[in-house]
Amino acid sequence: DEDFTLILTTTDGSVNLNPDEAVVTIIDDDRVVIGFDPDLYTVSENDLEVFLTVRVLQGTLERPAVVNLSTANGFGISAAVATDDYTAIASLPLMFDGNDTSQTVRIIITNDSIVEFT
């Protein structure tokens, strides 16, 4: 976003200016939105992998952009845990430019014989 200031001045001694300044903010509505599409995936353990799509959801890139993908364990009784259930990613840079509007990421799923809570 960008802003500028408007200022009132006077040489008339009988006029009091209050407030004598105002700020105008121009909201940048040209931002590019990048995200998961879709944002919910279901996979069976015996599939051994899942492919996720990250794409430009809104706007047009005027210059290259990099977003970083990482994994985090789930929460609660049905939490998937790195190494036990999937291969973790600490930080995977995904590069987007005017020609690349989507990136596909492969996550390896661990197929074990442990009966887990659902």
N, C-alpha and C positions, 0 to 999 in steps of 0.2 A: 504494500500500500504506500501511497505517497500523500503528503500533506503540504498545505501552504497556509500562510497567515494573512488575514485581512486586518488593516489598521485604520482607525478613524483618527483624523487630526483636525484641529480648527484653530484659527487665529482669533475667533470671537470669544472674548473674555466672559461673556454672559452665558456661554454654553459649557456645560459640564459633560464630558464623555465618560460613560461608565456602563458597561465595560467598553473599552476602546479597542479591543482585539477580539477576533474570532478565528478559529482554526477550521479549515475545511480538509477533510480526509477523502481522498479518491481511492475507493476500494478497487483493488486489482482483480477484476473478474475474468481475467484471461489466464488464470492459473491452470496448469495441467494437473489432472488427477490420475494417479497410477495406483492400481490396487489388484487384489485377487479377483478373478472372475471364472467361476463362482467363488464365494468365500466359505463354502462348506463342502467337504469331500468325504465320501465313505469308501472304505477299501477293506477287503478281506485279507487276513494274514497270508493266505496261500496265494494271493496276487503278487506278493514279493516286492511290489513297487506301486507308487502312485505318482501321477504326473499332475502338477499344479500349473495353472496359467496366471501370469501376472501381465496385465495389459494397461495401456493408456485408455482410461475410461472416459475422460473428458478433455477437450482441448487439443491443441496441436503443438508439438515440441518445436521450438525455434532454435534450440541448441541441444546438444547431447545432455542426457540426465542419467545419473546412476542412483539406483536404490539398492539397499543391502537386505538380503533375506537371511533370517536365522530361525532356528527351531527352539521351542521351549516345551518342556514337559507339561502334560495336562494336570488337572487338579482333581482331588477327591478319589473315591474308590475306583472309578473307571479311568484313572489317569494312565495314559501311555507314557512310558519312560524311555529316554534315549538309551541305546545299546540293547536293552531288553526287548523293546518293541519296534524301534526304528533307528536309523542312522542319523545322528545329529548333524546339523550344519551350524557352525559358529558364526560365519559371515560369508555370504556368497554375493558378490556384486553383480547386479543385473544392469546392463547398459542399454539405454534406449536412445535412439536418434530419430530423425525424421522418417527413416525407412523402417525402423523396428517399432511396431506398435504393440508387440506382445513377446513374452519370453516364457518358455516352458521349463519347469524345474522338476527333476526326478528325485523323489524321496524313496529310499530303500526301506522296505518293511521287513521285520524279522518274523519268520514263521517258526513259532515254537510249539511245544506240545503241552504247555501249561494252561490249565483251565483258569480263565480269569473272570472276575466279576464284571457284570454288565448292567 
